[in-house]
Amino acid sequence: MPHLLAAISAHGYGHLAQTAPVLNVLREHIPDLQLTVRCGLPREVLARRIAEPFVHQAVADDFGMVMHSALEVDTAGSAARYGAFHADWARRVDGVARELERTAPDVILADIPYLTLAAAARVGIPAVAMCCLNWADIYRYFCGALPEAARIQDDMLAAYNGAQVFLRSEPAMPMADLDNAQDIGPLAMVGRSQRAAIDERMHLAAGERLVLVAMGGIAFRPPLENWPVVPGVRYVMQRDWHAARSDTLVLEGMDISFSDVLASCDAVLTKPGYGTFAEAACAGVPLLYVPRVDWPEEPWLVRWLERQLPCAAVPRDELAQGGFLPRLHTLWQAPKPAPRAAEGVAQAVTALLARLA
């Protein structure tokens, strides 16, 4: 049976959100697909999005950037970690190459651990890279002035360009240093609204608005205690925020997928990130975002989202006091957009099928 290894960055949930719908549709085409998922996220997080069965290799072949929070990069910490990561680069590549030989996949899909790609090239396993960004560009933005930066960037770009193709998913950074880029449409798991069932189960009154508050898998808890209680507005939040409020619903308590919860809500409050932006656009759900601090991907994401649906930025001080309700009401008064199609999923599946055949 065909064997695919999917290497997925654990820097937040966005890379999983891109990859999971591709893997699930691929399995519809190849029901006996043997799937290995190589990722540092917990298996229970992976299983919420990736259809079983799969083998989980709980390792991380990249780390993205070291973060102070979901909104702020630790530049010094990132530079130090990349320096250590590449100090023995050849040995790292050899070690992962041996692991890939033991696993023996037919094809590798990487979103976007470049170490996995370098190891795949070392042992001659066909590899497809797929993402809206690459770590070489992100590293250059934050650390490009350092003495060791050119050498580290060369390692990264050699790995990315060593893939048979790099599927550059809309919306994407330009990634001008790739010579194997192929543009595809958005990647998203398109949710289905289950609002009637939620209203009944949660005993919501007619006309109540649901706002999903989600920060994309990197630790960041908004100051919920400062937000006013507004009649007719409920917030959907993750359980471990322990929101002692009368107007919240627990995300995990709904017992439906994140994508379906998103599609069932009247708005989303989040940070700029590919997964939530793409899923909101594909569900036609208005969105408020809290700008990140100097994240180079953000302008590309925001410009794209502004063409898809009603959205607006929420300043940090407004988030702190819960003063964003007028912005929500403005979004709700705008015409409801047509959902965007996630064309990139089928395009990525086609690229993988050609290689697995």
C-alpha positions as CSV (number, residue, x, y, z in Angstrom):
1,M,0.0,0.0,0.0
2,P,1.2,3.6,-0.6
3,H,3.0,5.2,2.3
4,L,3.1,8.9,2.9
5,L,5.0,10.6,5.7
6,A,3.6,14.1,6.6
7,A,6.1,16.3,8.5
8,I,4.2,19.2,10.1
9,S,5.5,22.2,12.0
10,A,4.3,22.5,15.5
11,H,4.7,26.3,15.5
12,G,1.0,26.9,16.4
13,Y,-1.8,25.1,14.7
14,G,-1.7,26.8,11.3
15,H,0.5,24.2,9.6
16,L,-1.7,21.4,10.8
17,A,-4.8,23.3,9.6
18,Q,-3.2,23.5,6.1
19,T,-2.1,19.9,6.0
20,A,-5.0,18.0,7.6
21,P,-7.6,18.6,4.8
22,V,-5.1,17.5,2.2
23,L,-4.4,14.3,4.1
24,N,-8.1,13.6,4.6
25,V,-9.0,14.1,0.9
26,L,-6.0,12.1,-0.2
27,R,-7.3,9.2,1.9
28,E,-10.6,9.4,0.1
29,H,-8.7,8.7,-3.1
30,I,-6.4,6.1,-1.5
31,P,-8.5,4.3,1.2
32,D,-5.6,2.0,2.1
33,L,-3.0,4.8,2.4
34,Q,-0.4,4.2,5.1
35,L,0.1,7.5,6.9
36,T,2.9,8.5,9.2
37,V,2.6,12.0,10.8
38,R,5.9,13.4,12.1
39,C,5.0,16.3,14.3
40,G,5.7,17.7,17.8
41,L,2.0,18.4,18.5
42,P,0.2,16.0,20.9
43,R,-1.5,13.1,19.1
44,E,-4.9,14.2,20.5
45,V,-4.5,17.6,18.8
46,L,-3.6,15.9,15.5
47,A,-6.5,13.4,15.7
48,R,-9.0,16.3,16.0
49,R,-8.2,17.2,12.4
50,I,-6.5,14.2,10.7
51,A,-8.7,11.1,10.1
52,E,-7.4,7.9,11.6
53,P,-5.6,5.6,11.2
54,F,-2.1,7.2,11.3
55,V,1.2,6.5,13.0
56,H,2.5,9.4,15.1
57,Q,6.2,10.2,15.3
58,A,6.3,12.7,18.2
59,V,9.3,14.6,17.0
60,A,9.8,18.1,15.8
61,D,12.2,18.7,12.8
62,D,11.7,22.5,13.1
63,F,10.7,25.0,15.7
64,G,9.7,28.1,13.6
65,M,10.5,31.0,15.9
66,V,10.8,31.2,19.7
67,M,7.8,33.2,20.9
68,H,7.2,35.4,23.9
69,S,3.5,35.0,23.2
70,A,1.2,34.4,20.2
71,L,1.8,38.0,19.2
72,E,5.5,38.6,19.9
73,V,8.6,36.9,18.6
74,D,11.6,36.4,20.9
75,T,14.3,37.5,18.4
76,A,17.3,36.9,20.6
77,G,16.0,33.5,21.7
78,S,15.3,32.5,18.1
79,A,18.7,33.5,16.9
80,A,20.4,31.5,19.7
81,R,18.3,28.4,18.9
82,Y,19.0,28.6,15.2
83,G,22.7,29.0,15.9
84,A,22.7,25.8,18.0
85,F,20.4,24.0,15.5
86,H,22.8,24.6,12.6
87,A,26.0,24.2,14.4
88,D,26.0,20.5,13.7
89,W,23.7,20.6,10.6
90,A,25.3,17.7,8.7
91,R,24.9,15.4,11.8
92,R,21.2,16.4,12.2
93,V,20.5,15.7,8.5
94,D,22.2,12.3,8.7
95,G,20.2,11.4,11.9
96,V,16.9,12.2,10.4
97,A,17.9,10.5,7.1
98,R,18.4,7.3,9.0
99,E,15.0,7.6,10.6
100,L,13.4,8.2,7.3
101,E,15.1,5.1,5.9
102,R,13.7,3.0,8.7
103,T,10.2,4.5,8.2
104,A,10.5,3.9,4.4
105,P,7.7,6.2,3.1
106,D,7.2,6.4,-0.7
107,V,6.7,10.2,-0.6
108,I,7.1,12.9,2.0
109,L,4.9,16.0,2.4
110,A,6.5,18.7,4.5
111,D,4.7,21.8,5.9
112,I,7.4,23.2,6.4
113,P,10.2,21.4,8.3
114,Y,13.3,21.9,6.1
115,L,15.3,19.4,8.1
116,T,12.9,16.7,7.0
117,L,13.3,17.8,3.4
118,A,17.1,17.9,3.6
119,A,17.1,14.3,5.0
120,A,14.7,13.2,2.3
121,A,17.0,14.5,-0.4
122,R,20.0,12.7,1.3
123,V,18.3,9.3,1.0
124,G,16.5,9.9,-2.3
125,I,12.8,9.9,-1.1
126,P,10.6,12.1,-3.3
127,A,9.4,15.1,-1.3
128,V,6.7,17.8,-1.7
129,A,6.9,21.0,0.4
130,M,3.7,23.0,1.0
131,C,3.0,26.2,2.9
132,C,2.2,29.9,2.7
133,L,5.7,30.8,4.0
134,N,9.1,29.3,4.6
135,W,11.4,29.5,7.6
136,A,14.3,30.9,5.6
137,D,12.4,34.1,4.8
138,I,11.1,34.4,8.4
139,Y,14.6,33.8,9.8
140,R,16.1,36.4,7.4
141,Y,13.6,39.0,8.4
142,F,14.4,38.7,12.1
143,C,18.0,37.5,12.1
144,G,19.5,38.3,8.7
145,A,22.0,40.8,10.0
146,L,23.8,38.2,12.2
147,P,27.3,36.9,11.1
148,E,26.1,33.3,10.8
149,A,22.8,34.2,9.0
150,A,24.1,33.6,5.4
151,R,25.3,30.1,6.2
152,I,22.0,29.2,8.0
153,Q,19.9,30.6,5.2
154,D,21.9,28.6,2.7
155,D,21.1,25.4,4.6
156,M,17.4,26.3,4.7
157,L,17.0,27.3,1.1
158,A,19.0,24.3,-0.1
159,A,16.5,22.0,1.7
160,Y,13.4,23.8,0.4
161,N,14.8,23.9,-3.2
162,G,15.7,20.2,-2.9
163,A,12.0,19.3,-2.8
164,Q,10.4,18.2,-6.1
165,V,8.0,21.1,-5.8
166,F,7.0,23.7,-3.2
167,L,3.3,24.2,-3.2
168,R,2.8,27.9,-2.4
169,S,-0.7,28.2,-0.9
170,E,-2.8,31.4,-1.3
171,P,-2.4,33.8,0.5
172,A,1.4,33.4,0.6
173,M,4.5,35.4,1.1
174,P,6.4,35.9,-2.2
175,M,9.3,33.5,-1.4
176,A,11.4,34.8,-4.2
177,D,14.4,32.5,-3.4
178,L,12.5,29.3,-4.3
179,D,13.1,27.9,-7.8
180,N,10.5,25.1,-7.4
181,A,7.4,27.1,-6.3
182,Q,4.0,26.2,-7.7
183,D,1.1,28.4,-6.7
184,I,-2.1,26.7,-5.5
185,G,-5.3,28.1,-4.0
186,P,-6.2,28.4,-0.3
187,L,-5.8,25.4,2.1
188,A,-8.6,25.0,4.6
189,M,-10.8,22.5,6.3
190,V,-14.2,24.0,5.4
191,G,-16.6,23.8,8.3
192,R,-20.4,23.3,8.2
193,S,-22.6,25.4,10.3
194,Q,-24.3,23.5,13.1
195,R,-25.9,26.5,14.7
196,A,-29.3,25.1,15.2
197,A,-27.9,22.1,17.2
198,I,-25.6,24.5,19.2
199,D,-28.5,26.8,20.1
200,E,-30.6,23.9,21.3
201,R,-27.9,22.1,23.2
202,M,-26.6,25.3,24.9
203,H,-30.1,26.8,25.4
204,L,-29.3,30.0,23.5
205,A,-32.0,32.5,23.0
206,A,-33.1,33.6,19.6
207,G,-30.9,36.2,18.1
208,E,-27.9,35.7,20.4
209,R,-24.5,36.2,18.7
210,L,-21.6,33.8,19.1
211,V,-18.0,35.1,18.9
212,L,-15.2,32.5,18.7
213,V,-12.1,33.7,20.5
214,A,-9.1,31.6,19.3
215,M,-5.4,32.5,19.2
216,G,-4.0,29.7,17.0
217,G,-2.3,27.3,19.3
218,I,0.4,29.5,20.8
219,A,-0.1,30.6,24.4
220,F,-1.9,33.9,24.7
221,R,-4.9,34.4,27.0
222,P,-6.8,37.7,26.5
223,P,-7.6,39.7,29.7
224,L,-11.2,38.3,29.8
225,E,-12.0,39.6,33.2
226,N,-11.9,43.2,31.9
227,W,-14.4,42.6,29.1
228,P,-18.0,43.9,29.8
229,V,-20.9,41.5,29.7
230,V,-23.1,42.5,26.7
231,P,-26.6,41.1,26.4
232,G,-27.0,39.1,23.3
233,V,-23.3,38.3,22.8
234,R,-21.7,35.0,23.9
235,Y,-18.0,34.1,23.6
236,V,-16.7,30.6,22.7
237,M,-13.4,29.9,24.3
238,Q,-11.0,27.1,25.1
239,R,-11.5,25.4,28.4
240,D,-8.0,26.0,29.9
241,W,-8.6,29.8,29.9
242,H,-10.9,29.2,32.9
243,A,-13.1,32.2,32.0
244,A,-15.2,32.9,35.1
245,R,-17.9,34.7,33.1
246,S,-21.7,34.2,32.6
247,D,-21.5,34.8,28.8
248,T,-19.0,32.1,27.7
249,L,-19.3,28.6,26.1
250,V,-16.5,26.1,26.3
251,L,-15.2,25.1,22.9
252,E,-14.3,21.6,23.9
253,G,-17.8,21.1,25.4
254,M,-19.5,21.6,22.1
255,D,-18.3,18.1,20.9
256,I,-18.0,19.2,17.3
257,S,-14.9,20.1,15.2
258,F,-13.2,23.4,15.5
259,S,-14.0,24.1,11.8
260,D,-17.7,23.5,12.4
261,V,-17.7,25.7,15.5
262,L,-16.1,28.5,13.5
263,A,-18.6,28.1,10.7
264,S,-21.5,28.2,13.3
265,C,-20.3,31.5,14.9
266,D,-21.2,35.0,13.9
267,A,-17.7,36.3,14.2
268,V,-14.1,35.3,15.1
269,L,-11.6,37.2,17.3
270,T,-8.1,36.0,16.6
271,K,-4.5,36.9,15.7
272,P,-3.3,37.0,12.1
273,G,-2.6,33.4,11.2
274,Y,-3.2,31.3,8.1
275,G,-5.4,28.6,9.5
276,T,-8.1,30.8,11.1
277,F,-8.0,33.4,8.4
278,A,-8.5,30.8,5.6
279,E,-11.2,28.9,7.5
280,A,-13.1,32.1,8.2
281,A,-12.9,33.1,4.6
282,C,-14.1,29.7,3.4
283,A,-17.0,29.8,5.9
284,G,-17.9,33.5,5.2
285,V,-17.5,34.4,8.9
286,P,-16.5,38.0,9.7
287,L,-13.3,38.4,11.6
288,L,-11.5,40.7,14.1
289,Y,-7.8,40.3,14.5
290,V,-5.3,41.6,17.0
291,P,-2.2,42.7,15.1
292,R,1.0,40.8,15.8
293,V,4.3,42.6,16.7
294,D,6.4,42.8,13.5
295,W,5.4,39.5,11.9
296,P,6.4,39.6,8.2
297,E,3.6,37.4,7.0
298,E,0.9,39.6,8.4
299,P,0.6,42.2,5.5
300,W,0.0,39.4,3.0
301,L,-2.6,37.7,5.2
302,V,-4.5,40.9,6.0
303,R,-4.6,42.2,2.4
304,W,-6.0,38.9,1.2
305,L,-8.6,38.7,4.0
306,E,-9.8,42.2,3.3
307,R,-10.7,41.0,-0.2
308,Q,-12.6,38.0,1.1
309,L,-14.9,39.2,4.0
310,P,-15.6,42.0,6.5
311,C,-12.7,42.2,8.9
312,A,-11.0,44.8,11.1
313,A,-8.0,45.2,13.4
314,V,-8.4,45.5,17.2
315,P,-5.7,47.6,19.0
316,R,-4.1,45.9,22.0
317,D,-5.6,48.4,24.4
318,E,-9.1,47.8,23.0
319,L,-8.6,44.1,23.4
320,A,-7.5,44.7,27.0
321,Q,-10.7,46.4,28.0
322,G,-13.1,44.5,25.7
323,G,-13.9,47.7,23.7
324,F,-14.2,45.9,20.4
325,L,-18.0,45.5,20.4
326,P,-18.6,48.5,18.1
327,R,-16.3,46.9,15.5
328,L,-18.2,43.7,15.7
329,H,-21.5,45.5,15.1
330,T,-20.0,47.2,12.1
331,L,-18.9,43.8,10.7
332,W,-22.4,42.4,11.2
333,Q,-24.0,45.3,9.3
334,A,-21.9,44.6,6.2
335,P,-23.2,42.4,3.4
336,K,-22.6,38.7,4.1
337,P,-19.8,37.5,1.7
338,A,-19.9,34.4,-0.4
339,P,-17.6,31.8,1.1
340,R,-14.2,31.3,-0.6
341,A,-13.5,27.9,-2.1
342,A,-10.5,26.0,-0.7
343,E,-9.2,25.1,-4.2
344,G,-5.7,24.4,-2.9
345,V,-6.7,21.2,-1.2
346,A,-7.6,19.4,-4.5
347,Q,-4.5,20.9,-6.2
348,A,-2.2,19.5,-3.4
349,V,-3.9,16.1,-3.5
350,T,-3.4,16.0,-7.3
351,A,0.3,16.7,-6.8
352,L,0.6,13.9,-4.2
353,L,-1.4,11.4,-6.2
354,A,0.9,11.8,-9.1
355,R,3.9,10.9,-7.0
356,L,2.3,8.1,-5.0
357,A,1.2,6.4,-8.2
